[in-house]
Amino acid sequence: MRLGVLLLPTDPWPQTVARARHLEALGYAHLWTYDHLSWRRYRNLPWHAALPWLTGLAGVTSRVRLGTMVTSPTFRHPVSLAKEAMTLDHVSDGRLTLGIGAGGTGFDATVLGEEVRTPRQRAARLTEFVEVLDGLLREPAYSHRGEHYTVEDARMVPGCVQRPRLPLAIAAAGPKTLALAARHADAWITYGEPDAADQSPAAIEAAVRKQAAILDERCAEIGRDPKTVDRIYLVGNTEERPLASVAAFEDFVGRYRALGFTDIVFHDPRPDDPVWTEDPAIADAIAERLIR
């Protein structure tokens, strides 16, 4: 089981660099950040752009993988995103994973003056967004005409360091997006059913087990081995608090390993955050027990 940490892009840069280097030294496999223009309770607090922030981290780390959790079509176009991701793949020497999702209904959904889209509309837009990204990142020249995007002879030279392209990790919970993940994802991201009334450990595990079964079925339908899709669980805001102790986290990892997950990502605890209130030193204790 690979372990990763999600860092919010909100702290002063020297503090961010120190924390990222420390987590890399502890042996964590990957570091992630949210890709938003502003976000929830940090709406009026410092918040940096994800891709330049990750580019900075690429320059001050050497081993740990870096990723977006997740970028979306909400305020991005696939041509510019593909060019920036390709460049970051070079800057990081092939350490980038591009996490992608449908986008939500928060501040990012309306900041460009658009109406909030329905879940069906967001899933349809995501499907075309991923298909275009996949083509752009694989081909030196690419064109596309679809419902949401038009691309005229885009150039993607020299291409990605990672071949045939950098990995795509697709966040998916419903049948349509899970089918998209089966077709295009190198990794699948989930954090259960965030809008469900029951957020108990048993209910979340049941939801994730159902999602995983659908992903398996969609892979089988297209002749893909489901084991070729890595499975990333992002520890969400549920009733369970796996960072309460090393023992709690170890139990959590064991249960999700049994569900077929290859990676666990947790939010780096923050003393000033009302939700992620655990002691930041838990990351050291987890690494000492489960990584070293």
DOVO-520334 format. One record per residue: residue number from 1; residue in three letters; x, y, z of N, C-alpha, C, CB in turn. Coordinates in steps of 0.05 Angstrom, whole numbers, plus 5000, padded with zeros to 4 digits. Atoms other than C-alpha are relative to their C-alpha. Glycine has a CB too. Layout:
N
R   num   residuo    n_X    n_Y    n_Z   ca_X   ca_Y   ca_Z    c_X    c_Y    c_Z   cb_X   cb_Y   cb_Z
R   NUM       ala      X      Y      Z      X      Y      Z      X      Y      Z      X      Y      Z
...
# end
This chain:
292
R   num   residuo    n_X    n_Y    n_Z   ca_X   ca_Y   ca_Z    c_X    c_Y    c_Z   cb_X   cb_Y   cb_Z
R     1       met   5017   4976   5000   5000   5000   5000   5018   5025   5000   4981   5000   5024
R     2       arg   4986   4974   5001   5028   5068   4979   4985   5021   5015   5006   5008   4971
R     3       leu   5012   4979   4984   5014   5127   5025   5007   5027   4989   5007   4997   5029
R     4       gly   4996   4973   5009   5006   5199   5004   4987   5020   5018   4991   5003   4972
R     5       val   5010   4978   4984   4990   5267   5035   4990   5022   4982   5022   5010   5019
R     6       leu   5011   4977   5014   4946   5323   5010   5006   5025   5016   4969   4997   4996
R     7       leu   4993   4974   4988   4974   5392   5025   4983   5022   4988   5030   5006   4996
R     8       leu   5015   4977   5011   4930   5454   5018   5020   5021   4990   4981   5011   5021
R     9       pro   4981   4979   5011   4963   5508   4974   4995   5027   5013   4997   5001   4970
R    10       thr   5008   4976   4986   4952   5561   5027   5022   5012   5017   4976   4995   5016
R    11       asp   4980   4990   4982   5014   5567   5070   5022   5017   4987   5014   4977   5015
R    12       pro   4976   4985   5011   5074   5615   5061   5019   4980   4987   5014   5016   5021
R    13       trp   4984   5019   5016   5121   5584   5010   5023   4987   5016   5012   5014   4977
R    14       pro   4979   5014   4984   5180   5571   5058   4989   4978   5018   5016   5020   5017
R    15       gln   5013   5021   4983   5133   5533   5104   4992   4976   4983   4976   5012   5015
R    16       thr   5008   5021   5018   5106   5493   5045   5024   4983   4992   4986   5011   4976
R    17       val   4975   5014   5009   5176   5475   5021   5010   4982   5023   5022   5020   4992
R    18       ala   4990   5016   4977   5197   5452   5091   4982   4975   5005   5001   5017   5025
R    19       arg   5018   5022   4995   5135   5409   5099   5002   4979   4978   4971   5009   5003
R    20       ala   4998   5019   5022   5140   5377   5030   5026   4984   5002   4999   5015   4973
R    21       arg   4974   5014   4998   5214   5361   5040   4999   4980   5024   5023   5020   5004
R    22       his   5001   5018   4977   5199   5331   5108   4984   4975   4994   4987   5015   5024
R    23       leu   5017   5023   5007   5143   5286   5081   5014   4982   4980   4973   5010   4989
R    24       glu   4984   5016   5019   5188   5264   5024   5021   4984   5015   5013   5017   4979
R    25       ala   4979   5013   4985   5243   5247   5074   4988   4977   5017   5015   5019   5018
R    26       leu   5013   5021   4984   5193   5206   5115   4993   4976   4982   4975   5011   5012
R    27       gly   5005   5022   5018   5182   5163   5053   4972   4999   4987   5004   4975   5014
R    28       tyr   5026   5000   5013   5112   5182   5030   5003   4999   4970   4984   5026   5008
R    29       ala   4998   5006   5028   5099   5160   4959   4992   5024   4982   4984   4976   4993
R    30       his   5010   4978   5017   5061   5221   4934   4989   5023   5017   4979   4990   4981
R    31       leu   5011   4976   4988   5040   5292   4951   4980   5012   4980   5022   5020   5007
R    32       trp   5022   4989   5016   4976   5324   4925   4991   5027   5009   4976   4980   4999
R    33       thr   5013   4975   4991   4940   5390   4926   4974   5003   4985   5018   5025   4996
R    34       tyr   5025   4994   5014   4870   5414   4909   5005   5020   4978   4979   5010   5020
R    35       asp   4999   4981   5022   4861   5450   4843   4974   5016   4999   5005   4985   4973
R    36       his   5023   4981   4999   4813   5507   4858   5010   5028   4998   4983   4996   5026
R    37       leu   4993   4972   5000   4812   5582   4849   4996   5011   5028   4984   5015   4979
R    38       ser   5004   4995   4972   4784   5588   4919   4984   4976   5010   4986   5028   5007
R    39       trp   5011   5025   4991   4757   5535   4965   4987   5002   5028   5021   4978   5001
R    40       arg   5015   5004   4976   4704   5527   5019   5008   5020   5022   5004   4972   5011
R    41       arg   4994   4984   4977   4726   5553   5087   5025   5017   4997   5002   4983   5025
R    42       tyr   4976   4984   5006   4790   5582   5056   4994   5021   4979   5023   4982   4990
R    43       arg   5008   4981   5021   4750   5628   5010   5014   5027   5002   4970   5004   5002
R    44       asn   4988   4974   4996   4779   5691   5040   5028   4999   5013   4982   5017   5018
R    45       leu   4973   5004   4990   4846   5663   5060   5019   4996   4977   5001   4976   5020
R    46       pro   4980   5005   5021   4911   5655   5020   4995   4973   4986   5028   5002   5010
R    47       trp   5004   5025   5015   4903   5603   4965   5014   5003   4973   4969   4995   4995
R    48       his   4983   4997   5023   4954   5591   4910   4990   4981   4977   5029   4993   5007
R    49       ala   5008   5017   5024   4944   5562   4839   5015   4974   5001   5007   5016   4974
R    50       ala   4990   5026   4996   4956   5488   4838   5025   4993   4983   4979   4979   4994
R    51       leu   4978   5009   5018   5002   5478   4777   5026   5016   5005   4991   5003   4972
R    52       pro   4975   4987   4992   5052   5533   4793   5011   4991   5027   4997   5030   5000
R    53       trp   4993   5010   4973   5051   5509   4865   5014   4973   4998   4975   4998   5019
R    54       leu   4987   5026   5004   5067   5438   4843   5026   5002   4985   4981   4981   4985
R    55       thr   4975   4995   5014   5120   5464   4796   5022   5008   5020   4997   5021   4978
R    56       gly   4981   4992   4980   5154   5497   4855   5009   4976   5017   4988   5021   5018
R    57       leu   4994   5024   4984   5150   5432   4895   5018   4981   4984   4975   4985   5009
R    58       ala   4983   5018   5016   5181   5394   4836   5029   5009   5001   4990   5001   4971
R    59       gly   4973   4990   4999   5241   5439   4842   5014   4996   5027   5000   5029   4993
R    60       val   4988   5003   4974   5252   5427   4916   4998   4972   5011   4987   5020   5020
R    61       thr   5001   5028   4993   5239   5352   4918   5013   4984   4978   4970   4990   5005
R    62       ser   4986   5016   5020   5271   5295   4881   4988   4973   4994   5029   4997   5008
R    63       arg   5010   5027   5003   5233   5230   4891   4970   4998   5000   5011   4983   5022
R    64       val   5028   5003   4995   5162   5239   4914   4983   5008   4975   4991   5017   5024
R    65       arg   5017   4993   5022   5107   5239   4861   4982   5023   5008   4983   4976   4991
R    66       leu   5017   4976   4996   5063   5301   4854   4975   4997   4984   5016   5026   4992
R    67       gly   5025   5003   5015   4991   5306   4834   4979   5021   5008   4989   4973   5003
R    68       thr   5023   4983   4995   4927   5347   4829   4977   4983   5010   4992   5016   4974
R    69       met   5022   5015   4988   4868   5324   4871   4975   5019   5002   5009   4989   5028
R    70       val   4994   5007   5028   4834   5341   4825   4995   5025   4984   4982   4976   4990
R    71       thr   5006   4979   5018   4834   5388   4766   4974   4993   4985   5023   5005   4980
R    72       ser   5026   5006   5012   4768   5395   4727   4995   5020   4977   4978   5003   5021
R    73       pro   5007   4982   5022   4736   5427   4666   4987   5026   5009   4981   4986   4981
R    74       thr   5015   4977   4990   4703   5479   4711   5012   5026   4992   4999   4999   5030
R    75       phe   4987   4975   5009   4754   5532   4696   5025   4995   4983   5008   5017   5024
R    76       arg   4977   5007   5016   4804   5496   4652   4992   4990   4972   5017   4978   5014
R    77       his   5004   5010   5028   4810   5481   4577   5021   4978   4996   5003   5023   4979
R    78       pro   4981   5022   5002   4843   5415   4557   5026   5007   4985   4987   4978   4986
R    79       val   4976   4993   5014   4893   5447   4509   5020   5013   5018   4994   5018   4976
R    80       ser   4981   4986   4982   4924   5495   4559   5008   4982   5023   4988   5026   5011
R    81       leu   4993   5018   4978   4920   5443   4615   5020   4979   4991   4975   4986   5011
R    82       ala   4982   5020   5010   4954   5390   4572   5028   5012   4996   4990   4989   4973
R    83       lys   4973   4988   5003   5011   5438   4554   5014   5005   5026   4997   5027   4984
R    84       glu   4988   4995   4974   5022   5458   4626   5007   4974   5014   4980   5016   5018
R    85       ala   4993   5025   4988   5019   5386   4650   5024   4987   4987   4975   4981   4999
R    86       met   4976   5011   5014   5068   5363   4597   5025   5014   5009   4996   5003   4969
R    87       thr   4977   4985   4991   5115   5418   4618   5008   4992   5029   4995   5030   4999
R    88       leu   4994   5008   4972   5109   5400   4692   5010   4972   5001   4974   5003   5017
R    89       asp   4988   5027   5001   5123   5328   4674   5030   5001   4994   4985   4983   4978
R    90       his   4971   4997   5005   5190   5351   4647   5014   5013   5024   5005   5018   4975
R    91       val   4988   4987   4977   5204   5398   4705   5004   4980   5023   4983   5024   5009
R    92       ser   4999   5020   4978   5190   5341   4754   5015   4975   4993   4972   4993   5009
R    93       asp   4987   5024   5009   5229   5290   4714   4982   4976   5001   5026   4995   5016
R    94       gly   5019   5022   5002   5168   5247   4703   4987   4992   5026   5014   4977   4989
R    95       arg   5012   5006   4974   5137   5252   4773   4971   5009   5003   5016   5011   5022
R    96       leu   5027   4988   4998   5069   5282   4756   4978   4979   4994   4997   5023   4981
R    97       thr   5025   5014   5006   5001   5247   4761   4979   5022   4999   4993   4979   5022
R    98       leu   5021   4980   5003   4943   5289   4735   4974   4988   5009   4999   5010   4970
R    99       gly   5027   5008   4990   4882   5278   4778   4979   5017   4987   4999   5002   5030
R   100       ile   5021   4986   5015   4818   5297   4741   4973   4992   5011   5002   4994   4970
R   101       gly   5028   5006   4991   4745   5303   4763   4981   5018   4986   4998   5004   5030
R   102       ala   5021   4986   5014   4679   5331   4740   4996   5028   5009   4974   4985   5003
R   103       gly   5005   4974   4989   4680   5392   4784   4974   5001   5016   5000   5022   4978
R   104       gly   5023   4999   4983   4629   5412   4836   4983   5024   4994   5008   5000   5029
R   105       thr   5019   4978   5002   4579   5468   4849   5009   5024   5017   4972   4992   5008
R   106       gly   4990   4978   4983   4623   5514   4891   5008   5024   4985   5023   4990   5016
R   107       phe   4993   4974   5011   4657   5580   4877   5011   4998   4972   5021   5013   5018
R   108       asp   4989   5003   5026   4695   5554   4817   4980   4997   4978   5019   4976   4999
R   109       ala   5020   5006   5020   4631   5535   4781   4988   5026   4988   4978   4983   5012
R   110       thr   5013   4976   5009   4607   5607   4775   5019   5024   4996   4979   5009   5020
R   111       val   4981   4977   5001   4670   5650   4777   5004   5011   4972   5027   4991   5011
R   112       leu   4998   4990   5028   4672   5654   4700   4973   5008   4989   5013   4978   4983
R   113       gly   5026   4990   5009   4599   5675   4697   4982   4978   4988   5004   5020   4979
R   114       glu   5017   5022   5010   4571   5606   4679   4980   4991   5021   5017   4977   4991
R   115       glu   5019   5012   4982   4510   5572   4708   5011   4974   5011   4973   4996   4985
R   116       val   4992   5026   4989   4520   5513   4754   4988   4978   4984   4992   4999   5030
R   117       arg   5010   5022   5016   4514   5450   4713   4989   4977   5017   5022   4989   4982
R   118       thr   5010   5023   4986   4475   5388   4733   5020   4978   5001   4974   4990   4986
R   119       pro   4981   5022   4999   4511   5324   4752   5002   4986   4972   4991   4980   5020
R   120       arg   4999   5013   5026   4492   5294   4684   5017   5017   4980   4971   4997   4988
R   121       gln   4985   4983   5018   4520   5355   4647   5030   5000   5007   4989   5029   5002
R   122       arg   4972   5001   4992   4584   5354   4688   5013   4974   4991   5002   5004   5030
R   123       ala   4989   5026   5009   4594   5280   4673   5005   4999   4970   4981   4977   5008
R   124       ala   4997   5000   5029   4584   5291   4599   5024   5018   4992   4974   5010   4986
R   125       arg   4977   4983   5006   4633   5349   4597   5026   4987   5009   4997   5027   5015
R   126       leu   4975   5014   4991   4684   5309   4638   5008   4979   4980   4996   4988   5027
R   127       thr   4993   5021   5019   4680   5252   4588   5015   5011   4976   4974   4985   4991
R   128       glu   4987   4989   5023   4698   5296   4530   5027   5013   5008   4983   5021   4986
R   129       phe   4975   4987   4990   4750   5334   4571   5022   4979   5003   4995   5013   5028
R   130       val   4980   5021   4996   4786   5269   4589   5009   4988   4973   4990   4977   5018
R   131       glu   4994   5011   5026   4782   5242   4518   5019   5018   4984   4975   4995   4983
R   132       val   4983   4981   5014   4813   5306   4490   5028   5001   5014   4987   5028   5000
R   133       leu   4974   5001   4986   4867   5307   4544   5016   4976   4993   4996   5001   5030
R   134       asp   4986   5025   5006   4885   5235   4530   5012   5002   4972   4980   4976   5001
R   135       gly   4990   4997   5027   4893   5250   4456   5023   5021   4999   4979   5009   4981
R   136       leu   4979   4979   5000   4933   5314   4468   5026   4990   5012   4990   5024   5015
R   137       leu   4976   5008   4985   4981   5281   4517   5014   4976   4986   4993   4992   5028
R   138       arg   4988   5022   5014   4994   5222   4470   5012   5008   4973   4979   4978   4996
R   139       glu   4993   4994   5028   5001   5257   4402   5014   5026   4998   4974   5000   4983
R   140       pro   4986   4974   5005   5049   5311   4377   4982   5021   4987   5024   4995   4983
R   141       ala   5019   4982   5013   4992   5341   4336   4972   4988   5004   5006   5004   4970
R   142       tyr   5027   5011   4993   4918   5335   4354   4978   5020   4993   4999   4993   5030
R   143       ser   5023   4983   5006   4851   5361   4329   4975   4985   5011   4998   5005   4970
R   144       his   5024   5012   4989   4781   5350   4357   4977   5020   4996   5003   4994   5030
R   145       arg   5024   4984   5001   4710   5375   4345   4978   4985   5015   4991   5006   4971
R   146       gly   5021   5014   4984   4658   5358   4398   4980   5020   5010   5013   4986   5023
R   147       glu   5021   4983   4989   4600   5386   4438   5011   5022   5017   4981   4983   5016
R   148       his   4990   4980   4981   4643   5422   4489   5027   5013   4991   5005   4986   5026
R   149       tyr   4973   4990   5007   4712   5431   4457   5006   4997   4970   5021   4985   5016
R   150       thr   4989   5002   5027   4743   5446   4390   5030   5005   5002   4986   5021   4981
R   151       val   4971   4997   5000   4817   5436   4380   5010   4999   4971   5014   4977   5017
R   152       glu   4991   4999   5027   4851   5456   4315   5030   4996   4999   4992   5027   4987
R   153       asp   4972   5006   5005   4918   5423   4302   5018   5009   5022   5008   5013   4974
R   154       ala   4983   4993   4977   4946   5432   4372   5026   4985   4999   4985   4994   5027
R   155       arg   4974   5012   4999   5020   5418   4380   5008   4994   5029   5021   5018   4986
R   156       met   4991   5008   4974   5046   5379   4439   5028   4988   4998   4980   4979   5013
R   157       val   4972   5009   5004   5121   5375   4427   5016   5012   5023   5011   5010   4972
R   158       pro   4989   5027   5007   5164   5345   4457   4984   4977   5010   5028   4998   5010
R   159       gly   5015   5022   4988   5110   5304   4491   5009   4996   5029   5004   4975   4984
R   160       cys   4995   5005   4972   5111   5276   4561   5026   4984   5004   4977   4984   5012
R   161       val   4978   5017   4992   5171   5246   4597   4990   4972   5003   5014   5011   5025
R   162       gln   5012   5026   4995   5127   5189   4619   4985   4991   4975   4980   5000   5025
R   163       arg   5011   5010   5024   5104   5146   4561   4981   4977   5004   5022   4991   4981
R   164       pro   5006   4984   5023   5057   5138   4526   4990   5028   5007   4980   4987   4983
R   165       arg   5007   4973   4990   5034   5198   4568   5002   4998   5030   4972   5009   4991
R   166       leu   5001   4999   4971   5034   5220   4641   4975   4987   5010   5003   5029   5010
R   167       pro   5024   5014   4990   4985   5181   4685   4977   5019   5006   5007   4985   5025
R   168       leu   5025   4986   4994   4913   5204   4691   4986   4985   5023   4981   5002   4976
R   169       ala   5015   5012   4977   4877   5191   4758   4973   5013   5000   5015   5004   5027
R   170       ile   5027   4989   5003   4802   5200   4749   4983   4995   5025   4987   4987   4975
R   171       ala   5018   5001   4978   4756   5215   4807   4973   4992   4990   4999   5026   5016
R   172       ala   5025   5011   5010   4692   5175   4797   4984   4986   5021   5005   4981   4976
R   173       ala   5018   5013   4981   4632   5152   4837   4976   4987   4987   4991   5020   5021
R   174       gly   5024   5011   5014   4575   5140   4788   5007   4983   4977   4983   5023   4991
R   175       pro   4995   5019   5022   4567   5090   4731   5013   5013   4976   4974   4987   4992
R   176       lys   4989   4987   5024   4583   5140   4675   5030   5007   5004   4984   5025   4993
R   177       thr   4972   4992   4996   4647   5167   4706   5018   4976   5006   5002   5020   5023
R   178       leu   4984   5025   4996   4669   5097   4728   5006   4987   4973   4985   4981   5019
R   179       ala   4995   5010   5027   4661   5075   4656   5022   5016   4986   4974   5000   4983
R   180       leu   4979   4983   5010   4704   5134   4636   5027   4992   5011   4994   5030   5005
R   181       ala   4975   5009   4988   4757   5112   4686   5009   4974   4989   4996   4998   5031
R   182       ala   4992   5026   5012   4756   5042   4658   5013   5003   4973   4975   4981   4997
R   183       arg   4989   4996   5027   4771   5069   4589   5027   5015   5000   4980   5015   4983
R   184       his   4978   4981   5002   4823   5122   4605   5018   5002   5024   4990   5026   4993
R   185       ala   4985   4994   4975   4848   5121   4677   5023   4981   5004   4982   5000   5023
R   186       asp   4979   5016   4989   4914   5097   4701   4995   4994   5030   5028   5013   4997
R   187       ala   5008   5003   4972   4885   5106   4771   4972   5011   5004   5020   5014   5019
R   188       trp   5027   4991   4993   4816   5114   4801   5001   5012   5028   4979   4976   4999
R   189       ile   5001   4986   4974   4803   5163   4858   4971   5000   5011   5011   5029   4998
R   190       thr   5026   4998   4987   4745   5158   4907   5003   5008   5029   4984   4974   4997
R   191       tyr   5001   4996   4971   4726   5182   4976   4972   4993   5010   5007   5029   5008
R   192       gly   5026   5010   4991   4660   5144   4982   4977   5016   4988   4998   5001   5030
R   193       glu   5023   4985   5008   4593   5179   4977   4997   5024   5018   4974   4982   5001
R   194       pro   4999   4977   4983   4604   5249   5005   4972   5012   5006   5017   5021   4988
R   195       asp   5027   4988   4996   4530   5269   4998   4980   4982   5014   4989   5010   4974
R   196       ala   5018   5019   4987   4501   5207   5031   4995   5009   5029   5012   4972   4999
R   197       ala   5007   4993   4972   4465   5217   5097   5016   4983   5020   4970   4995   5004
R   198       asp   4985   5017   4982   4501   5158   5128   5029   5001   4994   4989   4971   4998
R   199       gln   4971   4997   5004   4575   5173   5135   5016   4982   5019   5009   5029   5004
R   200       ser   4987   5018   4982   4591   5115   5181   5021   4983   4985   4980   4981   5014
R   201       pro   4980   5016   5014   4651   5071   5166   4988   4977   4983   5020   4988   5020
R   202       ala   5013   5022   5014   4606   5013   5146   4987   5009   4974   4980   4985   5018
R   203       ala   5014   4989   5024   4565   5056   5098   5020   5009   4979   4982   5023   5008
R   204       ile   4980   4991   5020   4627   5086   5065   5012   4976   4987   5021   5018   5014
R   205       glu   4988   5024   5012   4658   5018   5056   4981   4987   4980   5008   4980   5022
R   206       ala   5019   5012   5018   4594   4992   5025   4998   5015   4974   4972   4998   5014
R   207       ala   5001   4984   5024   4591   5050   4977   5025   4996   4982   4997   5030   5007
R   208       val   4975   5004   5015   4664   5041   4957   5001   4972   4988   5024   5004   5019
R   209       arg   5001   5027   5011   4655   4966   4948   4982   4999   4975   4990   4980   5022
R   210       lys   5018   4999   5023   4597   4980   4901   5013   5014   4976   4973   5014   5007
R   211       gln   4986   4985   5022   4637   5031   4861   5022   4982   4988   5013   5026   5011
R   212       ala   4978   5017   5010   4696   4982   4856   4989   4978   4982   5016   4989   5023
R   213       ala   5013   5021   5016   4649   4928   4830   4992   5010   4972   4976   4988   5015
R   214       ile   5008   4988   5026   4622   4975   4776   5025   5004   4983   4985   5026   5005
R   215       leu   4975   4996   5016   4693   4993   4755   5010   4974   4989   5022   5013   5018
R   216       asp   4991   5027   5010   4711   4919   4750   4983   4992   4976   4997   4979   5023
R   217       glu   5018   5008   5022   4649   4907   4707   5006   5016   4975   4971   5004   5009
R   218       arg   4995   4984   5023   4664   4965   4661   5027   4993   4987   5000   5030   5007
R   219       cys   4975   5009   5011   4736   4942   4653   4996   4974   4984   5021   4996   5022
R   220       ala   5005   5025   5013   4712   4872   4636   4986   5003   4973   4984   4981   5018
R   221       glu   5015   4996   5025   4665   4899   4583   5017   5009   4977   4978   5021   5005
R   222       ile   4982   4991   5021   4723   4930   4545   5025   4983   4998   5007   5030   5004
R   223       gly   4977   5018   5001   4771   4873   4557   5025   5010   5014   5007   4995   4972
R   224       arg   4977   4990   4984   4815   4910   4607   5002   4986   5026   4997   5031   5004
R   225       asp   4996   5012   4974   4845   4877   4667   4996   5021   5022   5029   4987   5002
R   226       pro   5005   4980   4979   4817   4915   4728   5025   5005   5017   4978   4992   5017
R   227       lys   4976   4996   4984   4884   4905   4763   5020   5020   4988   5014   4974   5004
R   228       thr   4983   4980   5013   4916   4953   4713   4992   5028   5008   5000   4996   4970
R   229       val   5009   4974   4990   4878   5010   4746   5007   5002   5030   4969   5004   4996
R   230       asp   4995   4996   4972   4909   5034   4811   4976   5013   5013   5025   5019   5003
R   231       arg   5024   4991   4985   4858   5051   4865   5008   5017   5024   4982   4976   5009
R   232       ile   4992   4980   4980   4867   5113   4907   4976   5008   5017   5013   5025   4987
R   233       tyr   5021   4991   4981   4825   5126   4969   5009   5025   5014   4992   4978   5020
R   234       leu   4995   4975   4986   4823   5198   4993   4984   5000   5026   4994   5024   4982
R   235       val   5014   5000   4974   4807   5200   5067   4983   5025   5002   5020   4998   5024
R   236       gly   5019   4977   5001   4745   5245   5070   4991   5009   5027   4976   4993   4984
R   237       asn   5011   4989   4975   4705   5282   5122   4976   4983   5009   4991   5030   4996
R   238       thr   5020   5018   4991   4667   5223   5150   5001   4996   5030   5003   4972   4985
R   239       glu   5000   5004   4971   4651   5197   5219   5027   4987   5010   4977   4982   5008
R   240       glu   4976   5013   4992   4715   5156   5219   5024   5019   5000   5006   4976   4981
R   241       arg   4977   4983   4997   4779   5190   5242   5025   4982   5000   4999   5017   5025
R   242       pro   4978   5018   5001   4836   5145   5218   5027   5012   5010   5004   4989   4973
R   243       leu   4975   4988   4990   4889   5196   5239   5000   5004   5030   5004   5026   4985
R   244       ala   5001   4996   4971   4868   5193   5312   5023   4986   5013   4973   4988   5010
R   245       ser   4977   5014   4989   4924   5144   5324   5013   4982   4978   4992   4982   5025
R   246       val   4987   5018   5019   4974   5099   5288   4984   4974   4998   5029   4994   5008
R   247       ala   5016   5024   5000   4932   5039   5308   4975   5003   4983   4993   4991   5028
R   248       ala   5024   4995   5016   4869   5070   5278   5007   5001   4971   4987   5026   5009
R   249       phe   4993   4998   5028   4905   5086   5214   5008   4973   4989   5023   5020   4996
R   250       glu   4992   5026   5009   4936   5017   5209   4976   4982   4995   5019   4987   5021
R   251       asp   5025   5015   5004   4867   4986   5217   4986   5009   4975   4981   5003   5024
R   252       phe   5013   4988   5024   4839   5033   5164   5014   4990   4974   5001   5031   5002
R   253       val   4984   5009   5023   4895   5015   5115   4994   4971   4994   5030   5005   5004
R   254       gly   5005   5029   5004   4883   4941   5126   4973   4995   4987   5002   4986   5026
R   255       arg   5027   5003   5011   4809   4947   5111   4999   5008   4971   4980   5015   5016
R   256       tyr   5002   4991   5028   4819   4986   5047   5019   4985   4982   5007   5030   4999
R   257       arg   4983   5019   5016   4876   4941   5024   4983   4976   4993   5025   4992   5016
R   258       ala   5017   5023   5005   4826   4884   5030   4979   5006   4979   4986   4991   5026
R   259       leu   5019   4992   5021   4779   4924   4984   5014   5003   4973   4986   5025   5008
R   260       gly   4986   4999   5026   4833   4925   4931   5014   5026   4995   4982   4995   4978
R   261       phe   4987   4974   5004   4861   4995   4942   5030   4998   5001   4990   5020   5021
R   262       thr   4971   5000   5003   4933   5008   4923   5013   5024   5014   5009   4999   4971
R   263       asp   4990   4975   4989   4940   5078   4953   4980   5013   5019   5007   5020   4977
R   264       ile   5016   4984   4981   4914   5118   5012   5012   5028   5001   4999   4987   5028
R   265       val   4991   4972   4997   4918   5195   5014   4984   5012   5023   4996   5015   4973
R   266       phe   5014   4985   4979   4902   5236   5076   5008   5029   5000   5006   4987   5027
R   267       his   4994   4972   4998   4898   5310   5088   5020   5005   5022   4974   5017   5005
R   268       asp   4980   4993   4979   4958   5338   5125   4986   5015   5022   5023   5016   4988
R   269       pro   5014   4986   4978   4931   5358   5194   5010   5029   5002   5004   4985   5026
R   270       arg   4993   4971   4998   4929   5433   5206   4988   5010   5027   4988   5016   4976
R   271       pro   5010   4991   4974   4924   5462   5276   4978   5021   4999   5023   5011   5016
R   272       asp   5020   4978   5001   4882   5521   5252   4976   4992   4983   5013   5024   4987
R   273       asp   5023   5009   5016   4833   5479   5211   4979   4988   5018   5009   4980   4978
R   274       pro   5021   5010   4982   4765   5463   5242   4994   4971   4996   4975   5016   4996
R   275       val   5007   5028   5006   4762   5394   5210   5024   4981   5004   4990   4997   4971
R   276       trp   4977   5017   4998   4832   5365   5204   5017   5008   5024   5017   5002   4973
R   277       thr   4989   4989   4975   4850   5377   5276   5020   4982   5014   4977   5005   5019
R   278       glu   4980   5018   4987   4897   5319   5291   5027   5013   5001   5002   4973   4984
R   279       asp   4972   4990   4997   4969   5331   5312   5015   4994   4974   5013   4986   5025
R   280       pro   4985   5005   5025   5012   5340   5249   5022   4979   5004   5013   5026   4991
R   281       ala   4979   5020   4995   5063   5294   5282   4990   4972   4994   5010   5001   5029
R   282       ile   5011   5026   5006   5016   5236   5266   5012   4990   4973   4970   5000   4998
R   283       ala   4988   5008   5025   5047   5236   5196   5027   4987   5005   5003   5024   4981
R   284       asp   4974   5012   4993   5115   5221   5227   4996   4972   5012   5016   5018   5019
R   285       ala   5005   5025   4987   5087   5166   5270   4990   4978   4981   4980   5003   5023
R   286       ile   5010   5018   5020   5050   5134   5212   5023   4990   4982   4978   5013   4982
R   287       ala   4977   5008   5017   5113   5135   5169   5019   4981   5015   5015   5025   4991
R   288       glu   4982   5017   4984   5154   5104   5225   4989   4972   5002   5004   5012   5028
R   289       arg   5012   5026   4997   5105   5047   5232   4995   4985   4973   4973   5002   5015
R   290       leu   5010   5013   5024   5081   5034   5161   5017   5004   4975   4973   5010   4994
R   291       ile   4983   4995   5024   5134   5061   5113   5029   4991   5005   4999   5030   4993
R   292       arg   4972   5006   4996   5203   5054   5144   5005   4971   5008   5012   5019   5021
# end
